Amino acid sequence: MITIRRSEERGHANHGWLDSHHTFSFAGYYDPRFMGFGPLRVINEDRVDAGRGFGTHPHQNMEIISYVVHGALAHQDSTGSGGVVHPGEVQIMSAGRGVRHSEMNGSQAEPVHFLQIWIEPSETGTEPNYAERFFERTPGATLLVSPDGREDSLHIRQDADLYRVLLSPGTTEPLALRKDRAWVQVVSGTVTVDGTELRAGDGAALTDTQSLTLSSDAEAELLVFDL
């Protein structure tokens, strides 16, 4: 079964310096049909003006993943961790029992476009942790995040896998799942997922499935959450 979440149907907030689209209910946007999908709680597609960003604020008991599409994202937190994340790099912050952090556009000249993802952890009150890693942009599926850090992926405190899939024109990519449900989020291009066409910004929940068949007639990029 597939349930489609079209890009234009997402929640939207424009604060001038921040243009944000919410796949699931978030802040002042509420849709009882889209409160999350399993432990996946937030997918926000954010565009932040040069030199602007989110000042220091708290989080706790959430696994927070930042995926940069274009530009640079600067991070600082109360554990002393920090860095600037670029396309190809993935950042994960396990907020645990509590952490304060800021996320700012790392450029004074260009906007930054990124996805912020929240996943509920399998245990609460843990020690905060931060990590980031560069992943080569090789065609096909690359495991970015997993509960056991296999294939040199980043560790997450939840039984969930996150893949990036890069499709070349005319290619088909089969992807086996550990679970029987998945969320697909299209970053760019147009993708066919098990026969259903999805465009940039679209998402889809798939249930009762052990694998996906992904294809595209042009360059495409998507994230797949195996939940």
Salt bridges, closest charged atoms under 4 A:
GLU8 OE2 - ARG199 NH2 3.86
ASP19 OD1 - HIS12 NE2 2.51
ASP31 OD2 - ARG33 NH2 2.78
GLU45 OE1 - ARG10 NH1 2.83
GLU45 OE2 - ARG47 NH2 3.53
GLU45 OE2 - HIS113 NE2 2.76
ASP77 OD2 - HIS75 NE2 2.79
GLU89 OE1 - HIS86 ND1 3.30
GLU127 OE1 - ARG97 NH1 2.86
ASP148 OD1 - ARG150 NH1 3.07
ASP152 OD1 - ARG133 NH1 3.62
ASP159 OD1 - ARG178 NH2 2.63
ASP159 OD2 - LYS179 NZ 2.49
ASP161 OD2 - ARG150 NH2 2.65
ASP161 OD2 - ARG178 NE 2.74
ASP202 OD2 - ARG6 NH1 2.63
GLU221 OE1 - ARG137 NH2 3.26
